[in-house]
């Protein structure tokens, strides 16, 4: 068996990213291990057991330039939900910026949102 354990997300600061994802959105801080000049920070959406994000603090000009544009301006992260209306309303109430109104596609209900670092996400409930 194989599965994707985690995806790395380059952020400007560990604590700012933890504050947004964990404190504001209610994600789980699964690991925060000090490794000297960097940390191993792994977070999971509420209720998830796998499919985590590794928050990686940008180091150097090239990595700093990639913050918010790791996917070339496209949606590169997909947050699946079992209740789109609930999570959309909760995220709006917590100040999350959606780029569009929810739309219904053949594969499900979806809306694009951005984190404070510029990363574009889909909130999606599959049909």
SEMAR-527142 format. One record per atom (N, C-alpha, C): residue number from 1; residue in one letter; atom name; x, y, z. Coordinates in nm, 3 decimals, always signed. Layout:
<sites>
SITE fivo sefi kefi      c1      c2      c3
SITE  NUM    a   CA       X       Y       Z
...
</sites>
This chain:
<sites>
SITE fivo sefi kefi      c1      c2      c3
SITE    1    x    N  +0.084  -0.118  +0.000
SITE    1    x   CA  +0.000  +0.000  +0.000
SITE    1    x    C  +0.088  +0.124  +0.000
SITE    2    x    N  +0.045  +0.225  -0.073
SITE    2    x   CA  +0.112  +0.355  -0.073
SITE    2    x    C  +0.007  +0.464  -0.061
SITE    3    x    N  +0.044  +0.576  -0.002
SITE    3    x   CA  -0.042  +0.693  +0.004
SITE    3    x    C  +0.047  +0.814  +0.026
SITE    4    x    N  -0.003  +0.930  -0.007
SITE    4    x   CA  +0.072  +1.052  +0.017
SITE    4    x    C  +0.054  +1.088  +0.164
SITE    5    x    N  +0.162  +1.089  +0.236
SITE    5    x   CA  +0.160  +1.119  +0.379
SITE    5    x    C  +0.140  +1.268  +0.403
SITE    6    x    N  +0.213  +1.350  +0.328
SITE    6    x   CA  +0.209  +1.494  +0.352
SITE    6    x    C  +0.256  +1.568  +0.228
SITE    7    x    N  +0.220  +1.695  +0.224
SITE    7    x   CA  +0.266  +1.788  +0.122
SITE    7    x    C  +0.327  +1.906  +0.196
SITE    8    x    N  +0.440  +1.953  +0.148
SITE    8    x   CA  +0.506  +2.066  +0.211
SITE    8    x    C  +0.448  +2.197  +0.157
SITE    9    x    N  +0.422  +2.289  +0.247
SITE    9    x   CA  +0.371  +2.421  +0.212
SITE    9    x    C  +0.468  +2.525  +0.265
SITE   10    x    N  +0.530  +2.602  +0.175
SITE   10    x   CA  +0.626  +2.703  +0.215
SITE   10    x    C  +0.549  +2.824  +0.268
SITE   11    x    N  +0.584  +2.865  +0.389
SITE   11    x   CA  +0.518  +2.976  +0.457
SITE   11    x    C  +0.624  +3.074  +0.507
SITE   12    x    N  +0.586  +3.199  +0.535
SITE   12    x   CA  +0.686  +3.295  +0.581
SITE   12    x    C  +0.730  +3.272  +0.725
SITE   13    x    N  +0.643  +3.210  +0.806
SITE   13    x   CA  +0.673  +3.195  +0.949
SITE   13    x    C  +0.592  +3.079  +1.005
SITE   14    x    N  +0.656  +2.993  +1.080
SITE   14    x   CA  +0.587  +2.877  +1.140
SITE   14    x    C  +0.468  +2.921  +1.225
SITE   15    x    N  +0.492  +3.012  +1.317
SITE   15    x   CA  +0.389  +3.048  +1.414
SITE   15    x    C  +0.271  +3.119  +1.349
SITE   16    x    N  +0.296  +3.200  +1.247
SITE   16    x   CA  +0.186  +3.265  +1.175
SITE   16    x    C  +0.099  +3.161  +1.104
SITE   17    x    N  +0.162  +3.061  +1.047
SITE   17    x   CA  +0.087  +2.956  +0.977
SITE   17    x    C  +0.010  +2.870  +1.078
SITE   18    x    N  +0.072  +2.838  +1.190
SITE   18    x   CA  +0.001  +2.761  +1.295
SITE   18    x    C  -0.117  +2.842  +1.346
SITE   19    x    N  -0.098  +2.972  +1.365
SITE   19    x   CA  -0.207  +3.057  +1.414
SITE   19    x    C  -0.324  +3.056  +1.317
SITE   20    x    N  -0.298  +3.060  +1.187
SITE   20    x   CA  -0.407  +3.059  +1.091
SITE   20    x    C  -0.474  +2.922  +1.085
SITE   21    x    N  -0.396  +2.819  +1.054
SITE   21    x   CA  -0.455  +2.688  +1.031
SITE   21    x    C  -0.509  +2.623  +1.159
SITE   22    x    N  -0.434  +2.631  +1.267
SITE   22    x   CA  -0.473  +2.560  +1.389
SITE   22    x    C  -0.562  +2.644  +1.480
SITE   23    x    N  -0.518  +2.765  +1.510
SITE   23    x   CA  -0.595  +2.848  +1.602
SITE   23    x    C  -0.723  +2.898  +1.537
SITE   24    x    N  -0.712  +2.952  +1.416
SITE   24    x   CA  -0.829  +3.011  +1.351
SITE   24    x    C  -0.921  +2.905  +1.288
SITE   25    x    N  -0.863  +2.811  +1.211
SITE   25    x   CA  -0.946  +2.714  +1.139
SITE   25    x    C  -0.972  +2.585  +1.216
SITE   26    x    N  -0.901  +2.563  +1.325
SITE   26    x   CA  -0.926  +2.445  +1.406
SITE   26    x    C  -0.858  +2.318  +1.359
SITE   27    x    N  -0.752  +2.332  +1.279
SITE   27    x   CA  -0.677  +2.214  +1.239
SITE   27    x    C  -0.598  +2.161  +1.357
SITE   28    x    N  -0.554  +2.037  +1.347
SITE   28    x   CA  -0.478  +1.972  +1.453
SITE   28    x    C  -0.328  +1.992  +1.430
SITE   29    x    N  -0.259  +2.037  +1.532
SITE   29    x   CA  -0.113  +2.043  +1.528
SITE   29    x    C  -0.062  +1.905  +1.567
SITE   30    x    N  -0.027  +1.826  +1.467
SITE   30    x   CA  +0.013  +1.687  +1.491
SITE   30    x    C  +0.155  +1.675  +1.544
SITE   31    x    N  +0.245  +1.760  +1.492
SITE   31    x   CA  +0.385  +1.757  +1.536
SITE   31    x    C  +0.443  +1.897  +1.524
SITE   32    x    N  +0.525  +1.934  +1.619
SITE   32    x   CA  +0.603  +2.057  +1.614
SITE   32    x    C  +0.735  +2.026  +1.684
SITE   33    x    N  +0.833  +1.986  +1.605
SITE   33    x   CA  +0.960  +1.938  +1.659
SITE   33    x    C  +1.071  +2.035  +1.621
SITE   34    x    N  +1.137  +2.089  +1.722
SITE   34    x   CA  +1.249  +2.181  +1.701
SITE   34    x    C  +1.368  +2.101  +1.650
SITE   35    x    N  +1.423  +2.146  +1.538
SITE   35    x   CA  +1.540  +2.080  +1.480
SITE   35    x    C  +1.658  +2.176  +1.472
SITE   36    x    N  +1.660  +2.272  +1.561
SITE   36    x   CA  +1.768  +2.370  +1.559
SITE   36    x    C  +1.730  +2.491  +1.476
SITE   37    x    N  +1.782  +2.502  +1.355
SITE   37    x   CA  +1.750  +2.618  +1.272
SITE   37    x    C  +1.616  +2.608  +1.202
SITE   38    x    N  +1.552  +2.491  +1.208
SITE   38    x   CA  +1.418  +2.476  +1.150
SITE   38    x    C  +1.335  +2.384  +1.239
SITE   39    x    N  +1.207  +2.375  +1.205
SITE   39    x   CA  +1.114  +2.290  +1.281
SITE   39    x    C  +1.042  +2.196  +1.185
SITE   40    x    N  +1.004  +2.081  +1.238
SITE   40    x   CA  +0.917  +1.987  +1.166
SITE   40    x    C  +0.777  +2.013  +1.219
SITE   41    x    N  +0.695  +2.081  +1.139
SITE   41    x   CA  +0.560  +2.118  +1.180
SITE   41    x    C  +0.463  +2.050  +1.086
SITE   42    x    N  +0.382  +1.960  +1.142
SITE   42    x   CA  +0.284  +1.884  +1.062
SITE   42    x    C  +0.145  +1.911  +1.118
SITE   43    x    N  +0.053  +1.949  +1.028
SITE   43    x   CA  -0.084  +1.980  +1.067
SITE   43    x    C  -0.183  +1.898  +0.984
SITE   44    x    N  -0.301  +1.876  +1.043
SITE   44    x   CA  -0.407  +1.800  +0.976
SITE   44    x    C  -0.540  +1.873  +0.989
SITE   45    x    N  -0.624  +1.867  +0.884
SITE   45    x   CA  -0.758  +1.924  +0.896
SITE   45    x    C  -0.839  +1.851  +1.003
SITE   46    x    N  -0.944  +1.915  +1.055
SITE   46    x   CA  -1.026  +1.850  +1.158
SITE   46    x    C  -1.078  +1.714  +1.112
SITE   47    x    N  -1.058  +1.613  +1.196
SITE   47    x   CA  -1.108  +1.479  +1.168
SITE   47    x    C  -1.020  +1.394  +1.077
SITE   48    x    N  -0.915  +1.453  +1.021
SITE   48    x   CA  -0.828  +1.377  +0.930
SITE   48    x    C  -0.731  +1.290  +1.008
SITE   49    x    N  -0.701  +1.174  +0.953
SITE   49    x   CA  -0.602  +1.085  +1.012
SITE   49    x    C  -0.477  +1.077  +0.928
SITE   50    x    N  -0.487  +1.118  +0.804
SITE   50    x   CA  -0.371  +1.123  +0.715
SITE   50    x    C  -0.393  +1.235  +0.614
SITE   51    x    N  -0.295  +1.256  +0.528
SITE   51    x   CA  -0.304  +1.366  +0.433
SITE   51    x    C  -0.276  +1.499  +0.498
SITE   52    x    N  -0.159  +1.512  +0.557
SITE   52    x   CA  -0.124  +1.631  +0.634
SITE   52    x    C  -0.044  +1.730  +0.552
SITE   53    x    N  -0.028  +1.850  +0.609
SITE   53    x   CA  +0.059  +1.953  +0.554
SITE   53    x    C  +0.182  +1.965  +0.643
SITE   54    x    N  +0.297  +1.979  +0.580
SITE   54    x   CA  +0.419  +2.013  +0.651
SITE   54    x    C  +0.441  +2.162  +0.627
SITE   55    x    N  +0.440  +2.240  +0.733
SITE   55    x   CA  +0.464  +2.383  +0.721
SITE   55    x    C  +0.614  +2.405  +0.719
SITE   56    x    N  +0.664  +2.459  +0.609
SITE   56    x   CA  +0.807  +2.478  +0.589
SITE   56    x    C  +0.838  +2.627  +0.579
SITE   57    x    N  +0.911  +2.680  +0.675
SITE   57    x   CA  +0.946  +2.821  +0.673
SITE   57    x    C  +1.044  +2.848  +0.559
SITE   58    x    N  +1.012  +2.948  +0.479
SITE   58    x   CA  +1.097  +2.985  +0.366
SITE   58    x    C  +1.233  +3.032  +0.413
SITE   59    x    N  +1.334  +2.985  +0.345
SITE   59    x   CA  +1.472  +3.028  +0.370
SITE   59    x    C  +1.531  +3.072  +0.238
SITE   60    x    N  +1.582  +3.191  +0.230
SITE   60    x   CA  +1.646  +3.240  +0.109
SITE   60    x    C  +1.546  +3.303  +0.013
SITE   61    x    N  +1.599  +3.378  -0.080
SITE   61    x   CA  +1.517  +3.455  -0.174
SITE   61    x    C  +1.428  +3.367  -0.261
SITE   62    x    N  +1.478  +3.256  -0.309
SITE   62    x   CA  +1.400  +3.169  -0.399
SITE   62    x    C  +1.277  +3.112  -0.327
SITE   63    x    N  +1.295  +3.063  -0.207
SITE   63    x   CA  +1.183  +3.008  -0.132
SITE   63    x    C  +1.086  +3.118  -0.090
SITE   64    x    N  +1.137  +3.233  -0.049
SITE   64    x   CA  +1.049  +3.344  -0.012
SITE   64    x    C  +0.964  +3.389  -0.130
SITE   65    x    N  +1.022  +3.387  -0.249
SITE   65    x   CA  +0.948  +3.426  -0.370
SITE   65    x    C  +0.838  +3.326  -0.404
SITE   66    x    N  +0.850  +3.203  -0.357
SITE   66    x   CA  +0.751  +3.099  -0.387
SITE   66    x    C  +0.629  +3.103  -0.296
SITE   67    x    N  +0.636  +3.177  -0.186
SITE   67    x   CA  +0.524  +3.182  -0.093
SITE   67    x    C  +0.401  +3.233  -0.165
SITE   68    x    N  +0.294  +3.157  -0.160
SITE   68    x   CA  +0.169  +3.195  -0.224
SITE   68    x    C  +0.164  +3.167  -0.373
SITE   69    x    N  +0.274  +3.120  -0.429
SITE   69    x   CA  +0.276  +3.091  -0.573
SITE   69    x    C  +0.342  +2.956  -0.601
SITE   70    x    N  +0.327  +2.865  -0.509
SITE   70    x   CA  +0.390  +2.735  -0.523
SITE   70    x    C  +0.329  +2.651  -0.634
SITE   71    x    N  +0.209  +2.691  -0.678
SITE   71    x   CA  +0.139  +2.615  -0.780
SITE   71    x    C  +0.118  +2.698  -0.906
SITE   72    x    N  +0.203  +2.800  -0.924
SITE   72    x   CA  +0.199  +2.881  -1.045
SITE   72    x    C  +0.070  +2.958  -1.064
SITE   73    x    N  +0.007  +2.999  -0.954
SITE   73    x   CA  -0.117  +3.076  -0.962
SITE   73    x    C  -0.243  +2.991  -0.968
SITE   74    x    N  -0.228  +2.861  -0.978
SITE   74    x   CA  -0.342  +2.771  -0.983
SITE   74    x    C  -0.382  +2.726  -0.843
SITE   75    x    N  -0.502  +2.674  -0.833
SITE   75    x   CA  -0.540  +2.606  -0.709
SITE   75    x    C  -0.451  +2.482  -0.700
SITE   76    x    N  -0.385  +2.468  -0.587
SITE   76    x   CA  -0.294  +2.355  -0.572
SITE   76    x    C  -0.324  +2.268  -0.451
SITE   77    x    N  -0.421  +2.310  -0.370
SITE   77    x   CA  -0.456  +2.236  -0.249
SITE   77    x    C  -0.607  +2.219  -0.245
SITE   78    x    N  -0.652  +2.103  -0.204
SITE   78    x   CA  -0.793  +2.068  -0.211
SITE   78    x    C  -0.838  +2.015  -0.075
SITE   79    x    N  -0.924  +2.092  -0.010
SITE   79    x   CA  -0.975  +2.056  +0.122
SITE   79    x    C  -1.114  +1.996  +0.103
SITE   80    x    N  -1.123  +1.864  +0.117
SITE   80    x   CA  -1.251  +1.794  +0.100
SITE   80    x    C  -1.330  +1.799  +0.230
SITE   81    x    N  -1.462  +1.810  +0.217
SITE   81    x   CA  -1.550  +1.817  +0.333
SITE   81    x    C  -1.669  +1.725  +0.311
SITE   82    x    N  -1.731  +1.683  +0.420
SITE   82    x   CA  -1.853  +1.605  +0.411
SITE   82    x    C  -1.976  +1.694  +0.423
SITE   83    x    N  -1.955  +1.825  +0.446
SITE   83    x   CA  -2.067  +1.920  +0.458
SITE   83    x    C  -2.019  +2.057  +0.412
SITE   84    x    N  -2.033  +2.083  +0.282
SITE   84    x   CA  -1.984  +2.207  +0.224
SITE   84    x    C  -2.047  +2.329  +0.289
SITE   85    x    N  -2.178  +2.330  +0.302
SITE   85    x   CA  -2.248  +2.447  +0.356
SITE   85    x    C  -2.198  +2.481  +0.496
SITE   86    x    N  -2.182  +2.381  +0.580
SITE   86    x   CA  -2.134  +2.403  +0.717
SITE   86    x    C  -1.994  +2.465  +0.715
SITE   87    x    N  -1.903  +2.402  +0.642
SITE   87    x   CA  -1.764  +2.447  +0.645
SITE   87    x    C  -1.746  +2.580  +0.573
SITE   88    x    N  -1.819  +2.603  +0.467
SITE   88    x   CA  -1.812  +2.732  +0.398
SITE   88    x    C  -1.857  +2.844  +0.493
SITE   89    x    N  -1.969  +2.824  +0.560
SITE   89    x   CA  -2.020  +2.926  +0.653
SITE   89    x    C  -1.924  +2.948  +0.769
SITE   90    x    N  -1.867  +2.840  +0.822
SITE   90    x   CA  -1.772  +2.851  +0.933
SITE   90    x    C  -1.648  +2.927  +0.890
SITE   91    x    N  -1.597  +2.895  +0.773
SITE   91    x   CA  -1.476  +2.961  +0.724
SITE   91    x    C  -1.502  +3.109  +0.698
SITE   92    x    N  -1.617  +3.143  +0.641
SITE   92    x   CA  -1.651  +3.283  +0.620
SITE   92    x    C  -1.657  +3.357  +0.754
SITE   93    x    N  -1.719  +3.294  +0.853
SITE   93    x   CA  -1.731  +3.356  +0.985
SITE   93    x    C  -1.595  +3.378  +1.051
SITE   94    x    N  -1.497  +3.296  +1.014
SITE   94    x   CA  -1.363  +3.308  +1.070
SITE   94    x    C  -1.273  +3.398  +0.985
SITE   95    x    N  -1.332  +3.465  +0.886
SITE   95    x   CA  -1.258  +3.563  +0.808
SITE   95    x    C  -1.181  +3.509  +0.690
SITE   96    x    N  -1.209  +3.386  +0.648
SITE   96    x   CA  -1.141  +3.330  +0.532
SITE   96    x    C  -1.193  +3.400  +0.406
SITE   97    x    N  -1.102  +3.433  +0.316
SITE   97    x   CA  -1.137  +3.501  +0.192
SITE   97    x    C  -1.165  +3.399  +0.082
SITE   98    x    N  -1.289  +3.400  +0.034
SITE   98    x   CA  -1.326  +3.318  -0.081
SITE   98    x    C  -1.321  +3.405  -0.205
SITE   99    x    N  -1.270  +3.350  -0.314
SITE   99    x   CA  -1.259  +3.423  -0.440
SITE   99    x    C  -1.389  +3.422  -0.519
SITE  100    x    N  -1.481  +3.335  -0.483
SITE  100    x   CA  -1.602  +3.316  -0.562
SITE  100    x    C  -1.713  +3.262  -0.474
SITE  101    x    N  -1.832  +3.269  -0.527
SITE  101    x   CA  -1.946  +3.205  -0.463
SITE  101    x    C  -1.937  +3.054  -0.488
SITE  102    x    N  -1.995  +2.972  -0.402
SITE  102    x   CA  -1.995  +2.828  -0.427
SITE  102    x    C  -2.059  +2.797  -0.562
SITE  103    x    N  -2.002  +2.699  -0.628
SITE  103    x   CA  -2.057  +2.658  -0.757
SITE  103    x    C  -2.075  +2.506  -0.758
SITE  104    x    N  -2.169  +2.462  -0.838
SITE  104    x   CA  -2.197  +2.319  -0.849
SITE  104    x    C  -2.142  +2.268  -0.980
SITE  105    x    N  -2.053  +2.172  -0.969
SITE  105    x   CA  -1.989  +2.109  -1.085
SITE  105    x    C  -2.032  +1.963  -1.089
SITE  106    x    N  -2.009  +1.895  -1.201
SITE  106    x   CA  -2.047  +1.754  -1.209
SITE  106    x    C  -1.984  +1.667  -1.099
SITE  107    x    N  -1.867  +1.707  -1.048
SITE  107    x   CA  -1.797  +1.630  -0.946
SITE  107    x    C  -1.831  +1.672  -0.804
SITE  108    x    N  -1.900  +1.788  -0.787
SITE  108    x   CA  -1.936  +1.829  -0.652
SITE  108    x    C  -1.953  +1.980  -0.638
SITE  109    x    N  -1.968  +2.025  -0.514
SITE  109    x   CA  -1.980  +2.167  -0.482
SITE  109    x    C  -1.842  +2.217  -0.442
SITE  110    x    N  -1.805  +2.335  -0.495
SITE  110    x   CA  -1.668  +2.384  -0.477
SITE  110    x    C  -1.666  +2.536  -0.472
SITE  111    x    N  -1.569  +2.589  -0.401
SITE  111    x   CA  -1.538  +2.732  -0.402
SITE  111    x    C  -1.389  +2.750  -0.372
SITE  112    x    N  -1.328  +2.846  -0.440
SITE  112    x   CA  -1.185  +2.873  -0.423
SITE  112    x    C  -1.167  +2.974  -0.309
SITE  113    x    N  -1.072  +2.945  -0.220
SITE  113    x   CA  -1.035  +3.036  -0.112
SITE  113    x    C  -0.885  +3.050  -0.105
SITE  114    x    N  -0.840  +3.154  -0.035
SITE  114    x   CA  -0.696  +3.178  -0.018
SITE  114    x    C  -0.661  +3.181  +0.131
SITE  115    x    N  -0.544  +3.128  +0.161
SITE  115    x   CA  -0.494  +3.145  +0.297
SITE  115    x    C  -0.425  +3.282  +0.305
SITE  116    x    N  -0.383  +3.328  +0.422
SITE  116    x   CA  -0.325  +3.461  +0.432
SITE  116    x    C  -0.191  +3.477  +0.360
SITE  117    x    N  -0.135  +3.366  +0.313
SITE  117    x   CA  -0.005  +3.369  +0.246
SITE  117    x    C  -0.020  +3.369  +0.094
SITE  118    x    N  -0.145  +3.362  +0.046
SITE  118    x   CA  -0.171  +3.368  -0.098
SITE  118    x    C  -0.194  +3.234  -0.164
SITE  119    x    N  -0.187  +3.125  -0.091
SITE  119    x   CA  -0.209  +2.993  -0.150
SITE  119    x    C  -0.357  +2.975  -0.182
SITE  120    x    N  -0.384  +2.927  -0.302
SITE  120    x   CA  -0.522  +2.905  -0.346
SITE  120    x    C  -0.563  +2.761  -0.317
SITE  121    x    N  -0.680  +2.747  -0.259
SITE  121    x   CA  -0.737  +2.619  -0.219
SITE  121    x    C  -0.876  +2.603  -0.280
SITE  122    x    N  -0.917  +2.480  -0.301
SITE  122    x   CA  -1.058  +2.448  -0.322
SITE  122    x    C  -1.115  +2.393  -0.192
SITE  123    x    N  -1.230  +2.443  -0.151
SITE  123    x   CA  -1.312  +2.373  -0.052
SITE  123    x    C  -1.410  +2.294  -0.137
SITE  124    x    N  -1.415  +2.164  -0.120
SITE  124    x   CA  -1.493  +2.080  -0.211
SITE  124    x    C  -1.566  +1.969  -0.137
SITE  125    x    N  -1.691  +1.951  -0.175
SITE  125    x   CA  -1.767  +1.835  -0.131
SITE  125    x    C  -1.799  +1.755  -0.256
SITE  126    x    N  -1.742  +1.637  -0.265
SITE  126    x   CA  -1.762  +1.552  -0.383
SITE  126    x    C  -1.902  +1.493  -0.383
SITE  127    x    N  -1.960  +1.478  -0.503
SITE  127    x   CA  -2.092  +1.416  -0.513
SITE  127    x    C  -2.080  +1.267  -0.502
</sites>
